[in-house]
Amino acid sequence: MLHKWLQLASTPSVKAARERYGSAAQYARLDGTLDRDGPVRNDRLGPAERAFIAERDGFYLASVSETGWPYVQYRGGPVGFLRVLDERTLGFADFRGNRQYVTTGNVAADDRVSLFLMDYAHQRRLKMFGHLQMIEAGAKPELVASLGVPGYEAAIERVALIRVEAFDWNCPQHITPRFTEEEVKRAIRPMHDEIARLRAENQRLAGLLGDGVGGAG
């Protein structure tokens, strides 16, 4: 069974590096080296990928310039701003930023991109290859409406559609756990609830003691 992401990533120089460092046989069983005509997997987003993407509030997006220089930027927004439109398509609203337009310019010449989606708290990451198309907001207002984020006050300059070619889940090694403010709040909420309960109980007991002391007088 061909692993589509590995098949695309396994260039001759990559395979040479695996030969040199001893992992060639391990990946040859997966990347198409041994069975180029076998069934394909990791080319269509399934339930696990859809759920993971829906929980993200940002991702890293890489493109390549006409001069061959790679460029990586961070795209952020409210949780779920990156949408799964179907098993092969992602979409998101391109909010106004610093107006350098490096990614926008790069994909106009070469639409191939790579995405890294991180879940630092649970040490998970999902990476993808795809083709990115930027569409001016005025050209498809219905698409802007469907990809907009209610209540998020940021100007939408364009919408982005990504045709997913392949994806891969990385192992959790060396991912340092980090937590967002909301994740920390969720984690400590039970503690705050328990403190509130204990305070209320203390106040109740103090009131009972106070009544008892007053009655004895």
URKA-V27350 format. One record per backbone hydrogen bond with DSSP energy under -0.5 kcal/mol. NH is the residue of the N-H (numbers start at 1). CO is the residue of the C=O. E is the energy in kcal/mol with one decimal. If there is no record, write none. Layout:
nh: <NH,NH>
co: <CO,CO>
e: <E,E>
This chain:
nh: <2,3,4,4,5,7,8,9,10,11,15,16,17,18,19,20,21,22,23,24,27,28,29,30,31,34,38,41,45,50,51,52,53,54,55,55,56,59,60,61,62,63,65,68,71,73,75,75,76,77,80,81,83,83,85,85,86,89,90,91,92,93,94,95,96,105,106,107,108,109,109,110,113,114,115,116,117,118,119,123,123,124,126,127,128,129,130,131,132,133,135,137,139,140,143,144,145,146,147,148,150,152,153,154,157,157,158,159,160,161,162,163,163,164,164,165,166,167,168,170,170,175,176,184,185,186,187,188,189,190,192,193,194,195,196,197,198,199,200,201,202,203,204,205,206,207,208,209,210,211,212,213,214,215,216,217>
co: <39,30,2,41,167,3,4,5,6,9,11,12,13,14,15,16,17,18,18,18,23,24,25,27,27,28,35,2,87,46,47,48,49,50,51,52,53,75,116,73,114,71,69,65,63,61,59,73,74,57,56,78,81,91,83,89,89,86,162,83,160,147,158,93,155,101,102,103,104,105,106,106,130,62,128,60,126,116,124,119,120,119,117,168,115,166,113,163,111,161,159,157,136,136,140,140,141,142,143,144,148,149,151,152,94,155,94,135,92,133,90,131,161,88,162,129,129,42,127,125,168,172,174,180,181,182,183,184,185,186,188,189,190,191,192,193,194,195,196,197,198,199,200,201,202,203,204,205,206,207,208,209,210,211,212,213>
e: <-3.5,-3.0,-0.8,-2.5,-0.5,-2.6,-2.2,-2.3,-1.9,-2.0,-2.7,-2.1,-1.8,-2.0,-2.2,-2.1,-2.1,-1.1,-1.8,-1.0,-1.8,-2.1,-0.8,-1.5,-2.7,-1.3,-1.4,-2.6,-3.0,-2.6,-2.4,-2.0,-2.7,-2.1,-0.8,-0.8,-1.5,-2.2,-2.9,-3.0,-3.1,-2.5,-2.7,-1.6,-2.9,-2.4,-3.2,-0.5,-0.5,-2.1,-2.6,-2.0,-0.7,-3.1,-0.8,-2.2,-1.5,-1.1,-2.4,-2.2,-1.9,-0.5,-2.9,-1.1,-2.6,-2.2,-2.7,-2.7,-0.8,-0.8,-1.2,-2.5,-2.8,-1.8,-2.1,-2.3,-3.0,-0.5,-3.0,-0.5,-0.7,-2.2,-2.4,-2.8,-2.2,-2.5,-2.1,-1.9,-3.0,-2.8,-2.9,-2.0,-1.5,-0.9,-0.8,-1.9,-2.3,-1.6,-1.7,-1.2,-0.6,-2.1,-0.8,-1.8,-2.3,-0.7,-1.3,-2.6,-2.9,-2.5,-2.9,-2.9,-0.5,-3.0,-0.8,-2.7,-1.5,-2.0,-2.4,-1.9,-0.5,-1.7,-0.8,-2.3,-2.3,-2.3,-2.0,-2.2,-1.0,-0.5,-2.2,-2.7,-2.3,-2.4,-2.4,-2.3,-2.5,-2.4,-2.3,-2.3,-2.7,-2.5,-2.2,-2.7,-2.8,-2.2,-2.1,-2.6,-2.5,-2.3,-2.1,-2.7,-2.2,-2.3,-2.2,-1.4>
